[in-house]
């Protein structure tokens, strides 16, 4: 019979792996970092926030799951800073990078004719170009380590559009193209590259959208949630960050080795329409 220690050890299927999760100081990224750490992976967190709060988050994650947790405050809109982060955290010859989760993302909601060009550039830089910059540096490290899992957090908006989200929809559609290209380039190697396409997940990003949409449409926030956000989501509830974390951890498993190049909706049926 298996002891409790055996059972909890068996769950640590990512022990010995190292993961970088961009945008993991909050929301979905933090949920993903927690799911990977729970499976035994060492994690490098990234994202913005209060330095003291992030240090508490980092230390608690390490203690709770008995893994090594690092942190980089790199701005993912800056290609040179991304290269410096890789040099700092993965530059040594013995360093591993087994799992890369491109999750950092921002949103801006406005019609195309009044969409600020600076917002367009920023959204494309963080939600799309950053994934290219991390992947170009991560793939050689994965080749060297003999194992790689790239998970790009796209969106249902990578598969279908909504009005007023031109930059976000364009970036997420682009991210799916990048995902498929990387999957093909690594298909004969022990590396996979997939995208997850969440519908609405309740996080600070969605909270901001509720406020923005309420302003754009001139309606109360309850109406935004019921009639706009969840109007497209047939199961009529927000997904949780734990659900996205668990899906990511599955795609990072050995058992998911034949899954590559997919865009996996986790959207309560939204894109089944
Ligand atoms: P969030 O705002 O809660 O978290 C975003 C994270 O990205 C934070 O850690 C923030 O510090 C970080 N970040 C922002 N700009 C950054 C930058 N320039 N450099 C580094 N880090 C930066 O958002 P979320 O809702 O958790 O979204 C995470 C991802 O999931 C995004 O890519 C988003 O598009 C995607 N997504 C979210 C939903 C949803 O309903 N929440 C649905 C589909 C897809």
Boltz pocket constraint, residues with backbone or C-beta under 6 A from the ligand:
constraints:
  - pocket:
      binder: B
      contacts: [[A, 22], [A, 23], [A, 24], [A, 25], [A, 26], [A, 27], [A, 28], [A, 29], [A, 46], [A, 47], [A, 48], [A, 49], [A, 73], [A, 74], [A, 75], [A, 76], [A, 77], [A, 102], [A, 103], [A, 104], [A, 105], [A, 106], [A, 126], [A, 127], [A, 153], [A, 154], [A, 155], [A, 156], [A, 197], [A, 198], [A, 199], [A, 200], [A, 201], [A, 202], [A, 203], [A, 204], [A, 205], [A, 206]]
      max_distance: 6.0
